[in-house]
Each structure stands twice: as structure tokens, then as C-alpha cells.
Amino acid sequence: MTKKVAIIGAGVAGLASAIRLQHAGYEVEIYEKEAIAGGKMHRIEKDGFQFDLGPSIVMMPELYREIFELAGRNPDDYIPMERLDPMYSVFFGSGKQGYHEVSSDLVELMKTFEHASEKDAEGFLKYLQLIYERFMVAKNHFLQRPFRNKRDFYNPLTLYQALKLKTFDSADNFISKYVKNEQLKQMISFQTLYIGVSPYNGPSLYSMIPMIEFFYGIWFIKGGMYTMAKSMERLFLELGGKVFYHSSVEEIRIENQVATGIKVNGKEIPADKVICNADFPYAMKNLVKEDKAKGKYTDKKIDSMDYSCSCFIMYLGMNKKYEELKTAHSFFFGEELKKNLDDIFAGEKLENPSFYVYTASKLDPTLAPEGKD
């Protein structure tokens, strides 16, 4: 008898899980409260403009392609990609104090560092070597390995590998040992902000993020990031899966510490397995009703947890093209980046902000009306 799996949320993780399970022979149903798939990889369409609401930078494209290859499909038929060069532009002091186009070609990138300082160029190579060694440890032992219980992590081999990661230093301190020029340092440390962590106090391990960009490039999916979500939904339906939209899950039904189904719009839906792709704090507070099933994650504990910083995002349909922006990804650093980030992370205020501009219509003009960005 085919086992039934109910998945809460048609976000990227929910869709990826659904595709894998449907391909493996399960009967999979996704219940999504919104009208379209994607979760945080959502989209707004208005007046001819198409805005990606979530992520905007594609790194390590083989991970995006993997889910389609698993199902025996050609990823290029679903998510056509192109590699960007230059990857992005960096402006300092609104461009008055400096401007760099950061190339995905390591030879060209070295010219940028050599132009600033040959010593820093030498240090940059040392940084790349050291962080690549840590990246390989993380890739082979941590990043794609499940840790289901304490013994999976707390064992001699895994702890030995964890020590190699040297996570105790901050990203900024680690990079400062090898690169002294302040602008160059900011160029290869700000990427920790992608995950809501300041480079000035986030672990040095996160400085592998710019290394991944330098080695493997930044990519663009034609049609914008929402193409990924839409294509995953398409693949799931092709495999025979079902998606129910406007279906808000009210409860995960649990009996004797085992999930037995879900409750949707007042109706109970039995399932052999339940996968929850809703945000963990929300799910524990609202979908898991029994205190015993919550375990240590009581409502009080959930409310007392620390969360990474939020983003303030504006979606702007402009009435012209911005030719002065040479790349789709542009980063503008204020004159005092450290003070700026300290204000956000510690002072809870925003003064002289640094910001990021994503102009997707530079890569795919169909995302905006003609003559507009």
C-alpha cells in the first residue's frame, strides 16, 4: 500500500521534499495557504513589473539543478541559467570614495586587488586557500549531512572535523589577517549579511560565502528567481503530486508523539507522514497544540529566542532605465560600514544606511515594461 505524505507549505524546501518523495513512490500532497507556490521565493506582478520577493542571488547552481536531475529531467528545460560577469558592483560612499566591478574571473579579480595593493593581493590568495580548506571540511562532513541525534555530532571523528573549521574568530578578524585595505575587506566580508549576520561578530566560517562566489560564480535564472519555484511546482505535478492552494493548515494532528495527519480549514486529513515547511517558531506555537508534543520548545521558550535581523525592502517600478548601474546586483556601502552595522545589530537604529539594489530587468528585460527598470 502506497504511503501518504502531507506537506505543509509550498516553499522551496517543501517542494524539494515533495519531488523527492513523489519520485520515490509516495503519494504526496502539499497544502499551501497562499494562491501560488514559492513561500519566501514569492512574486508580485503589478503594472507590467515582476518583482522577486525573496532571494535574488544564485550560487552553486548544481544544487538547483540536482532536484530536476534526480527525476530524470534536463534542468535547462526548467531553469535556464547564465553566469554573470561581472558578478556585482560595489560603491563606497555612494561611489564618491570608490567603485569596483567584481569579476567572476579570478584573473580579473586579482587585477582589482593588485591595483589596490600587491600585498593585499598576496593575502587574498592566502585567505582563499585557508577558507577553501575549511569549505571542503564543511562540505564533506556537515553541510549535506543530517544530524538527527546528539551522537551524530558528538563523536570523535565529527568533533575532530569540527575543530578544523575554527569557528571562534569573526569573519572580519579572519579576513583582516590577510587583507588590510578597508574597501577590499568589505568587498569580501559583507556577504555574511546574506544570512542576517554581521561580519564583525559572525563566525569566520561564514567567510566561505564570498569564496563560493569567487570560485563558482553568481548565476541568473531566466525569468527571475520565481522561475525556480514555478518549475519545481511544474515538476512535482508532472510526477503526479497534488497541491492544494488557499489551504491554511490549522494543526498537526499528533497521537502518542506521532504525527497522524493535519487539520485544514476545519477538515482532518490523515497521513502516514507529515512534513512541516512552515517556519519553526510559528509551527511550534500554532500548529503543535499538545504541550507534551512541543517538548522543550514551549511558547515561552519560542518567545525568548534570539532571531537574526530583518530586511527592509522596497519594490520599485521605475519610470526609466538606470544606465549608471552597470550590473544587476549593486551594493552601496556607507562611509562608516562598521558603525552602520553596529547601529542595526546593537543600537537598533538605522543611520547612513548601506543598501543593496537588485535590477533584474538588466538581465531579463521582460521583467519590466519597455524603457523601464
N, C-alpha and C positions, 0 to 999 in steps of 0.2 A: 504493500500500500504506500502510495506517494505521501511523503510528509509535507505538511503545510507550514509555511513560514509567513508571519505577518511582520512587515517592516513599517516603523513609524517615521515618516518623513522622507521626501523625495529629494533630499540634498545629495551632494556628490557621494558621500560615504554610504548613504542609504541605497543609491542607485548602483554603486560598485558592488555592494554586498548582494543586492538583488540579482545582478547579472551573474555573479559567480555561483550563487545558489541555484538559480534557474537553469544555468548551463550544467550544473552538477546533478540535475534531476529532481529538484524540489519543486513544489507548487508555491510560487511566491506572489504575495500581494503587498502593494505599497499603499499606505494611507497618508495623504498629504492635505494639510489644512488650506493651502493656497490653491490658486487656479492653475499654476504651472509648476513644472519641475525646477530644481536648481538649488532650493534652500538659500544659502548665502550667496550662491552663484546665480543671482536673480537678474532680471532685466526690467527696465522701464522703457516704453515706447511712447513718444509724445511729439507731435508736430513734425514728424519726419526724422527725429533724433532717436537713436537707440543707445541707451546707457547700460553698461555692465555695472551692477551694484556691488559686487564682491571683489574677488581677486582680479588683478589685471596683468600680472607678470607670470609668464610660463617659464619654469625652469625644469631641467631634467625631463625632456619630452618623452623619453622611453617609458616613464611611469604613467603618462597619459595614454600612451599607445597600448600599454600592456593589457588593459581590460578588453580591448577590441581583438587583439591577437589571441587572447585566451579563448574567445568564442569563434575563432577561425575566420575572422573578418580582416580586411585590409584597413588599417586605421586611416589611411589617406582618403578613403571613401567617406569617412565620417568627420574627421578633424584635420583638414589640410592645414599644414603649418609652414611658416617661413622663419628662418633665423635672422635676427636683427643685427645689423652692424652699421653704425654704432648702436650699442645697446640702449644707452640713455645719455642725456645731457645733464651736467651738474653746473649750477650757477651759485656763485658765492657773493653774498651781499647784493642780491638781485642782479648779479652779473657785473657789478662795478668793481669787485675785488678779484674776479677771475671767472673763467668759464672753461669747461672741458667737455669734449665728447668722448665718452668711454667706449672704446672699441672691444669687440669680442675676439679680435685677433690679438693674440698675446704679444706678437712682434710689435704691432702698432701701440699696444698698451704700454710696452716697455719704453717706447719713444716719449710717451707722456711723462713717465717717471724720470727718465734720463734728462728731459728738458728742465725739470724742476731741480733734480739733484741726482748725480750718479751714485752717491752713497745711499740715497733712498731707493734707487732702482735695485741696487745690490740687496738691500734689506727687504725689499718687496719679494724678491726671489726666495730669500730665506723664510719669510712668512709663508709663502706658497708651499714650500717643501714641508715645513712643520705641520701646517694645518691640513695638508693633503694626507700626511701620515695618520693624523687623528681621524680624518674623514673616513679613511679605509677601515680603521678600527670600528668606528660607529656604524658604517655601512654593513660590515660583516658580522657584527656582534650585537647591535642594538636597534638600528633604525627600522628594520623589517622583521624583527623577531618579537613574537608575543611574550609578555611576561604575565602569566596567569596566576602565579602564586609567589610567595617570598623566596622559595628555593630556586626559582628560575633566575633570580638576580643574585641572591646571597649564597653563592657557591664560589670556591676558589678560582676557577677559570674566569668566570664573568667579572668578579671583583678585580682580578689581575688586569683584565682588558679595560675595565672602568678607570683604573688608576692611570692608564696610558692617555686617557682623554684630558687629564689635567684641567679640570673644570673650575678650579678655585680662583683663577685670575679673571679680571674683567676683559671684555673684548678690546676696549680702548687701551688698557695697560699692556695687553699682549702685543697688539699692533705697534704701540709706541716704542717697544724694544727694537723694532726693525725699521720703522719709518718715522722720521722726525717732522717732516713738513706737515703743517696742520691741515692744509687743504687736502693733501693726498691721504692723510689719515682718515679724515672724514669721508672721503670717497670710498674707502674700503672698510668702514665700520658702521655706517648708518643703516646697513641692511638688517641689523638686528631689530630695527623698528618695524620690519615686515610682520613680526610676531609680537609686537607690543612691548618690546624690551629695550631699555636704553643701553647703548654701547658702553656707557660709563659705569654701569653696575651689572649689566648682563654677563653671564659666564662667557669666557673666552672661546668656548666651543662653538658659540653661535657665529664666530667669525669665519666659519666654514661656509656660510651663506654667500658672501661675495666670492669666495674661492670657486664655488659651484658655478656662479655666473661667469667668472673669467675662463674657466676650463671648458664648460659645456654650453655656454651662451644663454641668451634670452630669446624666447620664441614668441610668435604671434599666431593665434588660431584664426583663420579667415572667418569673418562674421563676428569676431569678438569672443570673449570668454563664454558667453552664453551658448555658443555653438557646442561646447563640451557637454554641458548639461543636457541640451536638447538631443544630442547624438547618443548619449548614454540612455536616455529615455527611449529613443528610437530602437536601439539595440535590444533593450530589455523587452519591449513589446514584440519585436521580431522573434525573440526566443520563446514567446508565449506567456510572458508575465502580464500581470494586471496592475493598473494604477488607478486609484480612486481619489479624485480631487474634491476640494471643498469638504474634506472628511477629517474633522478635528478629533483626534484621539483624546478621550477624557480620562482613561485609566488603563494601566497594565494590570490585567487580572492575574493574581498570584494565589496559588493554593499550596500549602506546605512548602513554602520557599521556592516554588517552581512556577514560572510564568506559563499560564494556560491559554492566553489569548488577550484580546484588547476590547475596550468599550468605545464605540464610535457613534457619535450623535445619538446616544441613548441605547444603542443596539450592541449586544455582546457578540463578538466574533471569535470563535475558538481557533486555536492554532497550536501546532506541536512545538514551535519555537517562536520567540518574539525578539526582534532586533530593534533597538531604540536609537534613532539617529537624531532625536531632539537633544538640545543642549543639556548636559548632565545636571546642572543645578535645577533647571526648570523641571526636568523629568522626575528627579527625586522628590521635589516639593509638591508637584501637581499630578503626576501620573502614577506614582507609587503611593498607595493610600495607607497600607499597613505599616505601623511603626517597626514591627519585627522585620519586615522585608527591607526597610530602609537601612538596617544595620547601624553603623556609626554615623551615617550621613543623615542625621536628624535635621529638621528645618532650622534649628538654632545653629548647627554647625555650618550648614549651607550659607546662612545669612552672615556668618562671621568670617567666611573665607575671603582671601585677597584675590582680586582679578586683575588681569592686565589692562592697560589703558584703552580707552575707546578711541574711535576715529571721528573727526568732524569732517564730513564730506559734502561738497556741493556738486550737483549735477547741472552743468551749464550748457544750454544750447545757444551758441554764439551767432551773431549776425554777419560774421565774416570769417575768412581764413587767417590764421596766425602764422605767417611765413617766418617770423623770427624764432619760432620754436622749430628746430631742425629735426627733432626726433619725437616719437610718440610718448616717450617717458622722459619727463623733465623734473629734476629735483632742485629746489631753491633753498639754500641754507642762509639763515640769518647771520648777522655779523658775529654773534656770540652763541654758537650752537649749544655748547655745554650749559650755559645759563638758560637758554631756551628750554632744553630738555629737563633740567633741574626744576624749572618752574612748573612743568607739566607733571613730572613724576613725584616731586616732593612738595612743591609750593601750591599745587592745584590752581594754577593761573596760566594764562597764555599771553605773552608779550613778545612782540617782534617775531612772529612765528616763522618757522621753516615749513615748507609745504611741498607737495608733490602734485604734478599735473599730468594727467593721462589723456592724450589726444588720440583716441582710437581711429578717428576718421583720417588721420595721416596715413594709416596703414590700410584701411578699407573705407574708401570714400562713400560707400553705400550706407554707412552708419550715421550720416548727417545729410541734410538737404544740400543740393549743389551750391558751391560757393560758401559753405558754412562749416564750422568745426564744432 
